Amino acid sequence: MLGMCLVSSVNDVIVKLSGLSGSHLKDINILFFRFFFATVTLIPLFLSDFRLSSFKKSQVHAIRGGLFALAMLPWCYSLIQLPIPLVISVGYLTPVFGTILASLILKESFSVARWISVFFGFFGVAVSVNFSFTGANSSIFIALLATFVFAVLDIVNKRLLTQKESLISTMFMPTMWSFLWLLPIAIWNWKTPSFHEMAMLLILGIGSNLMFFCLLKALGSYEMSALQPFKYSETVFSCIASFLCFNQIPSVSVLLGLGFIVPSALYLTFQETRSIK
């Protein structure tokens, strides 16, 4: 899960660079090529692990792909419009949504340590965004929409993994469907990337596959509710990336929020490890 957060932060930087560094590409163009390259680079693995059963669940994968595209569109837009640490902080509502949904849908049991970690992490996020969204522009609320859809996707992915779905198919099918869903919109708003932009988008697609792989391996190895608080670590990675790439120094409120986020994840690590032993 920590590996996923690291790769996700790198991907966010690439998206922001693609949208801000004198690029003529729109968020829909960036997202379309992201799914295009992610699909193309997965084809060899999918063919080597080809199973007809993957197509028997084509409707489920089509819905997953649609949800994925639905979440990524507002997410990419928010990344371009807002500072990365702020967007990541808003995105940390995903563990809260995910924990609640896992309880209602997956019927997972919750220890006190899991709830404490989730809500102390959430409190850290609230501190990071100055406790309130009052006066914030609409981009924050667009990011909130993406956050909820991501939580729903985690539930769907976890359910598929418990049904012995192939890992490669679980990665390839929704990625392909996301590409197909976005194809008509991309054609309508077509912008041809430069060679430099194409190279960045290729890296973005490969990174997205790596991030998806880490997430699925984590969900397949342990209970979803215990993994949710570790998503808060992305704030640390995003702050470092913003400083190195955009010379954006985290505000005092973000640093104070980290004072709650990091200990909550460390506390859960200690409690879960002791529980396993």
N, C-alpha and C positions, 0 to 999 in steps of 0.2 A: 504493500500500500504506500509506503514511503517512496519507493521507486516510481510509482505512478504519479505521485505528487511532484516529484522532481521533474519528470518528463513533461508533465502538464504545464509547469511553470515555464519551461523552455519553449513549449508550443505557444503559450500565450505571448511570449516576447516576439516570436516569429510573426504571429498574427498582427501584433501592434506595429512591428516594423513594416510589414506588408501594407498596412493601411495608412501609415503616417509618413514614411520616408519618401515623399514626393511621388507616391504611387497613384495611378489613376484607377486602380482596382477598387471595386466596392466590396462590402462585406459578403455579398452573395457570391461574387466571383472567387474570393478567397476560400469560402466554404466549399464551393463546388469543386475546385481543383484539389482541395484537401481530401475530399472523399474520392475523387477520381484517382489520385496517386495512391491513396490508401488501398483502394480496390485493386488497382493494377499490380501493386507490389505483393498483394496477398494471393493473387491467382496461382502462382506456382505451388504454394503451400496447400491451397485448397484442392488443386488437381491431384497432388500426391496423397491427399487424405480424403479423396472423393467418396461420398456416400449418398446413395439415392434418398436415404431417410431425411437428409437435410432439406430436400425439396418438398417433403411431405408436410413440413411446418412452414411452408412459404408464406402463408397468411400471417403467422405469428411474426416471422422475420420482417415482413413488409410493414407491419405495425411498429416493430422496434425501429426499423429504419426511418419511418416517418416521425416517430417521437424523437429520435436522435437528431434528425434535421431540424425539427421544431425547436429543440433545445439549443442547438448550436447557432442558429440564426440570430436570436436575441443575444446570445453569449458573445459572439464575435462583434456584434454592433456595440455592446457595452464595453468591450475591451478597447475598441477604437475611440470611444467617446470619453472614457473615464480612466484614471490612473489604475494600473494593474493591482496594487495592494487593496484598493477600495473594492474593485470588482471581486477579487478573491475573498475578501471579507464578507461581502454579500453572499457569495457562493457557499459560505460555511453554514448557511441554513440547511444545506443538503443533509448533513448528518442528523439534524433535528427532524426533518421530514422523513429521512430514511429510517431512523429509530422508531418513530411512530408507525410508519407503514409496515415495518418488519414485525412489529408487535401485533398489528391488526390483521395482516395478510399471511405472513409466514409463521405466525404463532410462536415466535422466539421468546424465550424467557429472558428477563433482564435483571442483572444484579444491580445492587446499589451503586457499585463502582462505575458501571456503564452509564447510568443516568447522571451521576455526578460529573463524569468526564464530558458527556455531551453538553450539559447545560452550563458548566463552567467554561467550556470552550465557546459556547454561544455567547456567554456574558463577555468573554474576551473580544468577540466579534463586535458586540454592541459598543464596547469601549472604543474599538478601532474606528467605528463610524460615528463617534461622538454621541452615542446613545439614542440617536434619533435620525430619521430620514426627513425631518422637517426642512423644507426649503431646498431639498435635493432635486436635481433634474430628473426627468422621466427615465433616463437611462438606468437608474438604480432599480426602478420597478420592473423594467424590462429584464434586467439581470435576475430579479426575484422569480419571474416566470420561468426562466431557463433553469434556475435552481430546483424548483419543484419537479420539473419534468425529468431532470437528472436523477432525482430520488426515485421516481417511478421506474426509470430505466434500471436502476440498481436492483429493484425488486424483481423485475422481469428477468434480468440476467441471472440472478440467484436462483429463481424458479427453474429456468432452463438447465442450469448446471446440475441441479438435483435430479433432473430427468435424463441424465447421462448423455446430454447433447455433446457432440464433438467440439473441442475447444476451438479448432480452426474454423469449423462451420459457424460457431457462435460469434466469431470475429468477422468472418467474411460476409455472411448473408446480410446482416443489418447494414454493414458498410456499403455493400453493393446497392441495397435498396435505398439508402440515403442518397447515393449518387444518382440513382434513377429518379427519385422524387424531385431532386433539385435541378435535373437536366432541363425541363421546360423553362423554369424561371431563369436559369443561367443563359439559355439561348436568347430569351427575351431581353436580358440585360447584359449581353455579351461584351466583354472587354478582353482583348488578347494580352496576356502577360508578356513582359520582356523576358529575355533569357535569364537575367538575374532574378527576377520575380519567380520565374518557373523553377529555378533551382531552390529558392526558399520554400516554395510550395511543395516540392518533392520531399524536402527534408521534413516539412510539416506533416505530410501524409505518412511517412515512415515513422515519425515520432508518435503520431496518433495511434498507429498499430501497436507500437511498443507500450504506450500508455494503456491501451485496451487490454493487451496481453497481461500486464501487471495486475490490472483491476480484476480480470477474470480468475487469474491464479489465486489472488487473495480471497475472492468470494468463494472459490471452490475449496479453499483450505480451512476456512473458519467461519463462524457465525457473523452475519452481516452487521448486527448491532454492536459487536465488539470491535469491528474494524472502523466504524464511522468516525470516532474521534480522531483517528490518525490523519484524516483529511485536513485537519487544522494545521498540520505541519507545512502545508503549501504556502501559508503566509510568510514563513521564514524564507523559503526558496524564492517567493515572488519579490520580497523586499531586497534580497541580494541581487536578483536579476534586474530589478528596476534601477538599482544604484549603478550596476556595472554597465548597463546598456543605455539608460536614459538619464543618468545622473540625478535620479529622483531619490531624495533622502526621506525615509519613513518619518511621518509626523510623530509627535510625542504620544498622541492618542493611539496610534498603531503600535508603538513600542509598549505602551501600557497594556494594550490588549494581548500582546504576545506574552506578557507576564502571567496571564491566565491560561492562554491556549497551550503553551508548551508544558507547564506542569500538569495540566489535565491529561494530556496524552501520556506523559511519563507515569503518572499515577495509575492509569488504566493498564499500561504495560506491566507494571509491577503486580497489580492485582490479578490480571489474567494469567501471568506466568506462574504465580503462586497457586492459583486455582487448578491449573493443568498439572502441576507437580502433585 
